[in-house]
Amino acid sequence: MKTTLTILFFLFHSTYLFSQSLSVKSVEDWIKNCGDTAIAHQSKLFVIDGIPFDPLNSKALNDELSRYAWDDPLVYINYGKVNAFHGHGRCFVSIGKAKKLRRQRKKSLRTINKYFQDNYPLRIHHMLINAKDPVLMINDKIIHFNIAKQRITQLKARKIEYLIYQKKAPQAYYGQNAKNGLVKIYLKGYLQKKEQIR
């Protein structure tokens, strides 16, 4: 009985966490999980769907962030240091939701293709120490690193509905190459079918 209750508690708790919306604290925790603890403690300029938000007005910022859910596959987070003179010592956090690719699919695919440079020897099952490739996900499935380059070159641009690139992602979840970024690709019709199953 105790085991059943414990399992039910963890299932409920994990479902609750996955359906949570974004907040300033959860985004900062996400940045820490990406391995950038120095950036996590700097003051940040949040840019949400192209609109900058004052980090001192935390209520307005958290209200805007609450529109985005962690379990939404189209939500992306990018961050980096502000290089401008007036922004010295600050970083930016860009958050948004990917839009459907309508035009320039081939150009977007060629741009992403350039990120995959590593050549793995046949039958290698271990990561390269100095790997430069990002993690590749197609339809919510992580593609093994030694065939990612091959899969990305085989993709037909007309079949891609969404293409999302994040400069970094948590290594604990996506693996060692997440320090190089995350490429998420959704083919036409996949997200609609997934939504119907829910």
GROMACS elastic network, one bead per residue, 0.5 to 0.9 nm:
[ bonds ]
;  ai    aj funct       b0    kb
    1     4     6  0.51641   500
    1     5     6  0.62884   500
    1     6     6  0.86043   500
    2     5     6  0.51627   500
    2     6     6  0.60659   500
    2     7     6  0.86067   500
    3     6     6  0.50562   500
    3     7     6  0.61479   500
    3     8     6  0.85677   500
    4     7     6  0.51889   500
    4     8     6  0.61442   500
    4     9     6  0.85498   500
    5     8     6  0.50757   500
    5     9     6  0.60458   500
    5    10     6  0.86655   500
    6     9     6  0.50718   500
    6    10     6  0.62911   500
    6    11     6  0.86318   500
    7    10     6  0.52110   500
    7    11     6  0.61199   500
    7    12     6  0.85674   500
    8    11     6  0.50792   500
    8    12     6  0.60682   500
    8    13     6  0.84115   500
    9    12     6  0.52106   500
    9    13     6  0.59616   500
    9    14     6  0.85372   500
   10    14     6  0.59332   500
   10    15     6  0.83735   500
   11    14     6  0.52992   500
   11    15     6  0.61026   500
   11    16     6  0.85039   500
   12    15     6  0.51594   500
   12    16     6  0.60641   500
   12    17     6  0.86327   500
   13    16     6  0.50448   500
   13    17     6  0.61832   500
   13    18     6  0.86741   500
   14    17     6  0.50444   500
   14    18     6  0.61437   500
   14    19     6  0.86401   500
   15    18     6  0.52042   500
   15    19     6  0.62695   500
   15    20     6  0.87342   500
   16    19     6  0.53161   500
   16    20     6  0.63322   500
   17    20     6  0.52420   500
   17    21     6  0.87321   500
   17    70     6  0.83361   500
   17    71     6  0.89525   500
   18    21     6  0.84087   500
   18    69     6  0.79842   500
   18    70     6  0.59993   500
   18    71     6  0.54258   500
   19    69     6  0.62414   500
   19    70     6  0.63191   500
   19    71     6  0.57325   500
   19    72     6  0.84897   500
   20    66     6  0.84491   500
   20    68     6  0.86627   500
   20    69     6  0.57630   500
   20    70     6  0.60552   500
   20    71     6  0.76425   500
   21    26     6  0.87564   500
   21    65     6  0.71677   500
   21    67     6  0.67791   500
   21    68     6  0.54647   500
   21    70     6  0.57989   500
   21    71     6  0.83722   500
   22    25     6  0.82442   500
   22    26     6  0.61085   500
   22    27     6  0.66097   500
   22    62     6  0.77223   500
   22    64     6  0.89072   500
   22    65     6  0.52208   500
   22    66     6  0.52814   500
   22    67     6  0.75709   500
   22    68     6  0.57660   500
   22    69     6  0.58138   500
   22    70     6  0.63218   500
   23    26     6  0.51812   500
   23    27     6  0.61280   500
   23    28     6  0.85440   500
   23    61     6  0.81135   500
   23    62     6  0.53497   500
   23    63     6  0.82263   500
   23    64     6  0.87311   500
   23    65     6  0.55879   500
   23    66     6  0.62963   500
   23    68     6  0.89131   500
   24    27     6  0.52708   500
   24    28     6  0.61895   500
   24    29     6  0.86485   500
   24    55     6  0.89256   500
   24    58     6  0.78868   500
   24    61     6  0.75829   500
   24    62     6  0.62738   500
   24    65     6  0.75471   500
   25    28     6  0.51014   500
   25    29     6  0.61404   500
   25    30     6  0.85857   500
   26    30     6  0.61300   500
   26    31     6  0.87145   500
   27    31     6  0.63131   500
   27    32     6  0.87120   500
   27    77     6  0.83587   500
   27    93     6  0.88319   500
   28    31     6  0.50826   500
   28    32     6  0.63176   500
   28    33     6  0.86850   500
   28    39     6  0.89710   500
   28    40     6  0.56922   500
   28    41     6  0.82393   500
   29    32     6  0.50258   500
   29    33     6  0.62119   500
   29    34     6  0.87252   500
   29    40     6  0.76522   500
   30    33     6  0.50129   500
   30    34     6  0.64073   500
   30    40     6  0.88619   500
   30   169     6  0.82148   500
   30   170     6  0.71097   500
   31    34     6  0.50523   500
   31    35     6  0.68976   500
   31    36     6  0.60473   500
   31    37     6  0.72787   500
   31    39     6  0.76904   500
   31    40     6  0.59599   500
   31    79     6  0.82179   500
   31   168     6  0.87156   500
   31   169     6  0.81061   500
   31   170     6  0.77824   500
   32    35     6  0.52751   500
   32    36     6  0.52595   500
   32    38     6  0.83464   500
   32    39     6  0.80279   500
   32    40     6  0.57920   500
   32    41     6  0.89321   500
   32   170     6  0.83277   500
   33    36     6  0.73350   500
   33    37     6  0.80921   500
   33   169     6  0.79034   500
   33   170     6  0.51210   500
   33   171     6  0.73056   500
   33   172     6  0.74539   500
   34    37     6  0.82279   500
   34   168     6  0.64858   500
   34   169     6  0.53325   500
   34   171     6  0.61963   500
   34   172     6  0.82323   500
   34   178     6  0.79410   500
   34   179     6  0.70317   500
   35    38     6  0.87268   500
   35   169     6  0.88074   500
   35   170     6  0.72612   500
   35   171     6  0.78079   500
   35   179     6  0.79465   500
   36    39     6  0.54979   500
   36    40     6  0.62524   500
   37    41     6  0.66150   500
   38    41     6  0.56602   500
   38    42     6  0.68364   500
   39    42     6  0.52161   500
   39    43     6  0.82353   500
   39    44     6  0.85824   500
   39    79     6  0.88920   500
   39    80     6  0.78368   500
   39    81     6  0.77098   500
   39    90     6  0.81795   500
   39    91     6  0.68715   500
   40    43     6  0.82086   500
   40    44     6  0.85673   500
   40    91     6  0.89223   500
   41    44     6  0.87302   500
   42    89     6  0.68832   500
   42    90     6  0.58578   500
   42    91     6  0.67506   500
   43    55     6  0.79989   500
   43    89     6  0.75211   500
   43    90     6  0.52262   500
   43    91     6  0.65429   500
   43    92     6  0.85640   500
   44    54     6  0.88870   500
   44    55     6  0.67167   500
   44    81     6  0.89981   500
   44    90     6  0.56531   500
   44    92     6  0.53282   500
   44    93     6  0.67419   500
   45    52     6  0.69544   500
   45    53     6  0.67471   500
   45    54     6  0.67788   500
   45    55     6  0.62919   500
   45    82     6  0.88896   500
   45    90     6  0.73599   500
   45    91     6  0.62687   500
   45    93     6  0.61805   500
   45    94     6  0.84906   500
   46    51     6  0.82449   500
   46    52     6  0.57482   500
   46    53     6  0.53898   500
   46    54     6  0.71877   500
   46    55     6  0.68178   500
   46    61     6  0.80389   500
   46    91     6  0.87066   500
   46    92     6  0.58090   500
   46    94     6  0.60969   500
   46    95     6  0.76584   500
   47    50     6  0.55802   500
   47    51     6  0.52274   500
   47    53     6  0.60702   500
   47    92     6  0.71664   500
   47    93     6  0.60178   500
   47    95     6  0.62750   500
   47    96     6  0.84470   500
   48    51     6  0.52391   500
   48    52     6  0.63726   500
   48    53     6  0.74035   500
   48    61     6  0.89883   500
   48    64     6  0.78402   500
   48    65     6  0.78499   500
   48    93     6  0.81540   500
   48    94     6  0.58702   500
   48    96     6  0.57387   500
   49    52     6  0.84452   500
   49    94     6  0.75786   500
   49    95     6  0.62736   500
   49    97     6  0.74059   500
   50    94     6  0.77405   500
   50    95     6  0.82802   500
   50    96     6  0.79584   500
   52    94     6  0.88976   500
   53    56     6  0.86859   500
   53    57     6  0.78231   500
   53    58     6  0.89560   500
   53    60     6  0.79646   500
   53    61     6  0.62573   500
   54    57     6  0.55673   500
   54    58     6  0.76646   500
   54    60     6  0.84633   500
   54    61     6  0.73202   500
   55    58     6  0.58151   500
   55    60     6  0.89503   500
   55    61     6  0.68766   500
   56    59     6  0.87222   500
   56    61     6  0.86523   500
   57    60     6  0.58103   500
   57    61     6  0.63916   500
   57    62     6  0.87647   500
   58    62     6  0.58471   500
   58    63     6  0.83149   500
   59    62     6  0.51988   500
   59    63     6  0.59919   500
   59    64     6  0.85753   500
   60    63     6  0.50502   500
   60    64     6  0.62204   500
   60    65     6  0.86217   500
   61    64     6  0.52108   500
   61    65     6  0.61550   500
   61    66     6  0.86047   500
   62    66     6  0.59605   500
   62    67     6  0.89295   500
   63    66     6  0.52157   500
   63    67     6  0.71803   500
   64    67     6  0.57606   500
   64    68     6  0.79772   500
   65    68     6  0.57199   500
   65    69     6  0.84692   500
   65    95     6  0.85148   500
   66    69     6  0.71082   500
   68    71     6  0.88163   500
   68    72     6  0.74378   500
   68    75     6  0.70251   500
   68    96     6  0.82077   500
   68    97     6  0.81548   500
   69    72     6  0.54486   500
   69    73     6  0.88919   500
   69    75     6  0.75731   500
   70    73     6  0.78619   500
   70    75     6  0.74548   500
   71    74     6  0.88377   500
   71    75     6  0.83556   500
   72    75     6  0.57620   500
   72    97     6  0.87477   500
   73    76     6  0.80889   500
   73    97     6  0.87754   500
   73    98     6  0.89815   500
   73   140     6  0.81020   500
   73   184     6  0.85984   500
   73   191     6  0.88890   500
   74    96     6  0.82814   500
   74    97     6  0.53129   500
   74    98     6  0.52209   500
   74    99     6  0.80410   500
   74   162     6  0.80257   500
   74   163     6  0.89748   500
   74   164     6  0.75247   500
   74   184     6  0.87303   500
   75    95     6  0.73067   500
   75    96     6  0.57430   500
   75    98     6  0.64060   500
   75   164     6  0.87411   500
   76    94     6  0.80925   500
   76    95     6  0.57636   500
   76    96     6  0.56356   500
   76    97     6  0.60949   500
   76    98     6  0.71927   500
   76   164     6  0.72653   500
   76   165     6  0.78376   500
   76   166     6  0.66361   500
   77    93     6  0.69737   500
   77    94     6  0.57275   500
   77    96     6  0.69104   500
   77    97     6  0.89821   500
   77   166     6  0.65271   500
   77   167     6  0.85163   500
   77   168     6  0.86606   500
   77   169     6  0.87687   500
   78    92     6  0.82768   500
   78    93     6  0.58375   500
   78    94     6  0.51019   500
   78    95     6  0.65651   500
   78   165     6  0.86674   500
   78   166     6  0.56990   500
   78   167     6  0.60861   500
   78   168     6  0.72282   500
   78   169     6  0.89529   500
   79    91     6  0.70552   500
   79    92     6  0.54500   500
   79    94     6  0.59411   500
   79    95     6  0.86367   500
   79   166     6  0.88071   500
   79   167     6  0.76371   500
   79   168     6  0.82755   500
   80    90     6  0.88372   500
   80    91     6  0.54697   500
   80    92     6  0.56239   500
   80    93     6  0.68785   500
   80    94     6  0.88584   500
   80   167     6  0.88916   500
   81    87     6  0.85376   500
   81    88     6  0.82672   500
   81    89     6  0.75928   500
   81    90     6  0.61553   500
   81    92     6  0.62030   500
   82    85     6  0.84328   500
   82    86     6  0.87456   500
   82    87     6  0.55000   500
   82    88     6  0.64641   500
   82    89     6  0.74195   500
   82    90     6  0.57454   500
   82    92     6  0.62881   500
   83    86     6  0.84550   500
   83    87     6  0.65072   500
   83    88     6  0.64286   500
   83    89     6  0.86175   500
   83    90     6  0.84959   500
   83    91     6  0.85389   500
   84    87     6  0.51902   500
   84    88     6  0.64250   500
   85    88     6  0.55388   500
   86    89     6  0.89939   500
   87    90     6  0.54943   500
   87    91     6  0.77020   500
   88    91     6  0.83492   500
   98   101     6  0.87739   500
   98   162     6  0.69541   500
   98   163     6  0.75762   500
   98   164     6  0.65880   500
   99   102     6  0.87766   500
   99   161     6  0.87824   500
   99   162     6  0.68311   500
   99   163     6  0.85606   500
  100   160     6  0.89372   500
  100   161     6  0.56304   500
  100   162     6  0.52847   500
  100   163     6  0.80846   500
  101   104     6  0.74752   500
  101   105     6  0.63249   500
  101   108     6  0.88784   500
  101   160     6  0.74239   500
  101   161     6  0.55371   500
  101   162     6  0.57326   500
  101   163     6  0.73237   500
  102   105     6  0.70236   500
  102   161     6  0.78789   500
  103   106     6  0.83510   500
  103   107     6  0.88462   500
  104   107     6  0.51336   500
  104   108     6  0.61643   500
  104   109     6  0.85851   500
  104   157     6  0.89703   500
  105   108     6  0.51514   500
  105   109     6  0.61355   500
  105   110     6  0.85948   500
  105   157     6  0.54865   500
  105   158     6  0.68593   500
  105   160     6  0.73883   500
  105   161     6  0.86984   500
  105   163     6  0.88559   500
  106   109     6  0.51055   500
  106   110     6  0.61032   500
  106   111     6  0.85945   500
  106   156     6  0.84016   500
  106   157     6  0.53252   500
  106   158     6  0.78722   500
  107   110     6  0.50906   500
  107   111     6  0.61882   500
  107   112     6  0.87218   500
  107   157     6  0.88027   500
  108   111     6  0.51169   500
  108   112     6  0.63088   500
  108   113     6  0.85486   500
  108   157     6  0.85579   500
  108   163     6  0.78484   500
  109   112     6  0.51415   500
  109   113     6  0.59694   500
  109   114     6  0.88149   500
  109   152     6  0.81264   500
  109   153     6  0.87209   500
  109   155     6  0.85106   500
  109   156     6  0.88415   500
  109   157     6  0.66024   500
  109   160     6  0.89183   500
  109   163     6  0.81659   500
  110   114     6  0.65594   500
  110   153     6  0.88234   500
  111   114     6  0.55368   500
  111   115     6  0.74665   500
  112   115     6  0.55598   500
  112   116     6  0.75461   500
  112   152     6  0.84102   500
  112   163     6  0.89054   500
  112   165     6  0.79493   500
  112   183     6  0.77703   500
  113   116     6  0.56658   500
  113   117     6  0.83645   500
  113   149     6  0.76119   500
  113   152     6  0.65007   500
  113   153     6  0.69824   500
  114   117     6  0.67625   500
  115   118     6  0.89746   500
  115   132     6  0.77055   500
  115   133     6  0.60590   500
  115   134     6  0.69515   500
  115   180     6  0.89401   500
  116   119     6  0.88021   500
  116   132     6  0.73535   500
  116   134     6  0.69943   500
  116   148     6  0.77159   500
  116   149     6  0.56154   500
  116   152     6  0.83530   500
  117   131     6  0.87501   500
  117   132     6  0.67742   500
  117   133     6  0.61853   500
  117   149     6  0.75531   500
  118   128     6  0.86528   500
  118   131     6  0.65331   500
  118   132     6  0.63819   500
  118   133     6  0.61263   500
  118   146     6  0.85192   500
  118   149     6  0.78697   500
  119   146     6  0.78045   500
  119   149     6  0.83256   500
  120   123     6  0.82677   500
  120   124     6  0.66941   500
  120   127     6  0.88195   500
  120   128     6  0.80975   500
  120   145     6  0.86101   500
  120   146     6  0.57849   500
  120   147     6  0.85155   500
  121   124     6  0.58324   500
  121   146     6  0.82434   500
  122   146     6  0.83202   500
  123   146     6  0.82938   500
  124   127     6  0.80119   500
  124   146     6  0.72343   500
  125   145     6  0.88593   500
  125   146     6  0.77516   500
  126   146     6  0.89384   500
  127   130     6  0.85296   500
  127   131     6  0.71140   500
  127   145     6  0.77410   500
  127   146     6  0.84687   500
  127   176     6  0.77457   500
  127   177     6  0.82561   500
  128   131     6  0.50318   500
  128   132     6  0.87637   500
  131   134     6  0.85466   500
  131   176     6  0.87160   500
  131   177     6  0.68559   500
  131   180     6  0.81951   500
  132   177     6  0.72723   500
  132   179     6  0.87846   500
  132   180     6  0.60698   500
  133   136     6  0.86544   500
  133   145     6  0.79285   500
  133   148     6  0.86139   500
  133   149     6  0.84612   500
  133   177     6  0.64065   500
  133   178     6  0.86095   500
  133   180     6  0.61778   500
  133   181     6  0.77633   500
  134   145     6  0.85412   500
  134   167     6  0.84254   500
  134   168     6  0.83832   500
  134   177     6  0.53851   500
  134   178     6  0.59023   500
  134   179     6  0.74047   500
  134   182     6  0.52856   500
  134   183     6  0.67244   500
  135   142     6  0.72537   500
  135   143     6  0.75617   500
  135   144     6  0.84320   500
  135   145     6  0.70617   500
  135   148     6  0.79744   500
  135   169     6  0.88238   500
  135   174     6  0.70643   500
  135   175     6  0.78110   500
  135   176     6  0.85865   500
  135   177     6  0.56698   500
  135   178     6  0.56402   500
  135   179     6  0.87676   500
  135   180     6  0.75106   500
  135   181     6  0.62567   500
  135   183     6  0.60668   500
  135   184     6  0.83783   500
  136   141     6  0.83282   500
  136   142     6  0.58921   500
  136   143     6  0.55841   500
  136   144     6  0.79416   500
  136   145     6  0.76596   500
  136   148     6  0.62590   500
  136   149     6  0.88120   500
  136   152     6  0.83347   500
  136   181     6  0.88195   500
  136   182     6  0.61216   500
  136   184     6  0.62124   500
  136   185     6  0.78898   500
  137   140     6  0.57388   500
  137   141     6  0.51845   500
  137   143     6  0.57587   500
  137   148     6  0.88665   500
  137   182     6  0.75745   500
  137   183     6  0.60932   500
  137   185     6  0.61379   500
  137   186     6  0.83979   500
  138   141     6  0.53786   500
  138   142     6  0.66219   500
  138   143     6  0.70580   500
  138   183     6  0.83317   500
  138   184     6  0.60093   500
  138   186     6  0.58747   500
  138   187     6  0.75711   500
  139   142     6  0.84624   500
  139   184     6  0.76455   500
  139   185     6  0.62459   500
  139   187     6  0.66281   500
  139   190     6  0.67519   500
  139   191     6  0.80525   500
  140   184     6  0.76075   500
  140   185     6  0.81047   500
  140   186     6  0.77203   500
  142   145     6  0.86238   500
  142   174     6  0.78943   500
  142   184     6  0.89386   500
  143   146     6  0.84734   500
  143   147     6  0.70627   500
  143   148     6  0.57881   500
  143   151     6  0.81810   500
  144   147     6  0.57792   500
  144   148     6  0.60993   500
  145   148     6  0.51547   500
  145   149     6  0.78429   500
  145   177     6  0.82108   500
  146   149     6  0.73262   500
  146   150     6  0.82908   500
  147   150     6  0.52299   500
  147   151     6  0.61863   500
  147   152     6  0.87081   500
  148   151     6  0.51264   500
  148   152     6  0.61444   500
  148   153     6  0.86825   500
  149   152     6  0.52750   500
  149   153     6  0.63458   500
  149   154     6  0.87396   500
  150   153     6  0.53369   500
  150   154     6  0.63015   500
  150   155     6  0.89301   500
  151   154     6  0.51006   500
  151   155     6  0.63710   500
  152   155     6  0.54045   500
  152   156     6  0.88461   500
  153   156     6  0.82421   500
  155   158     6  0.87818   500
  155   159     6  0.77034   500
  155   160     6  0.81488   500
  156   159     6  0.56399   500
  156   160     6  0.72222   500
  157   160     6  0.55345   500
  157   161     6  0.88111   500
  158   161     6  0.79840   500
  158   188     6  0.86490   500
  159   186     6  0.87816   500
  159   187     6  0.55898   500
  159   188     6  0.56744   500
  160   163     6  0.71582   500
  160   185     6  0.69566   500
  160   186     6  0.61497   500
  160   188     6  0.57479   500
  161   185     6  0.76919   500
  161   186     6  0.57637   500
  161   187     6  0.51635   500
  161   189     6  0.78740   500
  161   190     6  0.88370   500
  162   184     6  0.78812   500
  162   185     6  0.57093   500
  162   186     6  0.50622   500
  162   187     6  0.68733   500
  162   188     6  0.80107   500
  163   183     6  0.72850   500
  163   184     6  0.58661   500
  163   186     6  0.65851   500
  163   187     6  0.88467   500
  164   182     6  0.80055   500
  164   183     6  0.57472   500
  164   184     6  0.50242   500
  164   185     6  0.64197   500
  164   186     6  0.87497   500
  165   168     6  0.88542   500
  165   181     6  0.71885   500
  165   182     6  0.57960   500
  165   184     6  0.64295   500
  165   185     6  0.87994   500
  166   169     6  0.69276   500
  166   180     6  0.89583   500
  166   181     6  0.54247   500
  166   182     6  0.51255   500
  166   183     6  0.65323   500
  166   184     6  0.83975   500
  167   178     6  0.85000   500
  167   179     6  0.78568   500
  167   180     6  0.65214   500
  167   182     6  0.65475   500
  167   183     6  0.87375   500
  168   171     6  0.86749   500
  168   178     6  0.58313   500
  168   179     6  0.52471   500
  168   180     6  0.58875   500
  168   182     6  0.62919   500
  169   172     6  0.89114   500
  169   173     6  0.81774   500
  169   174     6  0.70887   500
  169   175     6  0.89647   500
  169   177     6  0.88781   500
  169   178     6  0.50589   500
  169   179     6  0.63450   500
  169   180     6  0.80695   500
  169   181     6  0.59471   500
  169   182     6  0.62122   500
  170   173     6  0.56783   500
  170   174     6  0.62321   500
  170   175     6  0.76727   500
  170   176     6  0.88629   500
  170   178     6  0.62550   500
  170   179     6  0.74689   500
  171   174     6  0.51153   500
  171   176     6  0.53872   500
  171   177     6  0.72096   500
  171   178     6  0.51736   500
  171   179     6  0.65586   500
  172   175     6  0.58872   500
  172   176     6  0.78823   500
  172   178     6  0.87119   500
  173   178     6  0.85139   500
  174   177     6  0.75216   500
  174   178     6  0.57773   500
  174   182     6  0.82849   500
  175   178     6  0.57180   500
  175   179     6  0.83930   500
  176   179     6  0.64495   500
  176   180     6  0.84434   500
  177   180     6  0.54831   500
  177   181     6  0.70484   500
  177   182     6  0.82649   500
  178   182     6  0.59905   500
  179   182     6  0.83992   500
  186   189     6  0.83176   500
  186   190     6  0.65729   500
  186   191     6  0.72920   500
  187   190     6  0.58524   500
  187   191     6  0.81283   500
  188   191     6  0.77613   500
  188   192     6  0.85334   500
  189   192     6  0.53202   500
  189   193     6  0.62634   500
  189   194     6  0.86742   500
  190   193     6  0.52987   500
  190   194     6  0.61989   500
  190   195     6  0.86959   500
  191   195     6  0.60656   500
  191   196     6  0.86130   500
  192   195     6  0.51063   500
  192   196     6  0.62992   500
  192   197     6  0.88166   500
  193   196     6  0.51040   500
  193   197     6  0.63928   500
  193   198     6  0.89562   500
  194   197     6  0.52581   500
  194   198     6  0.66501   500
  195   198     6  0.52939   500
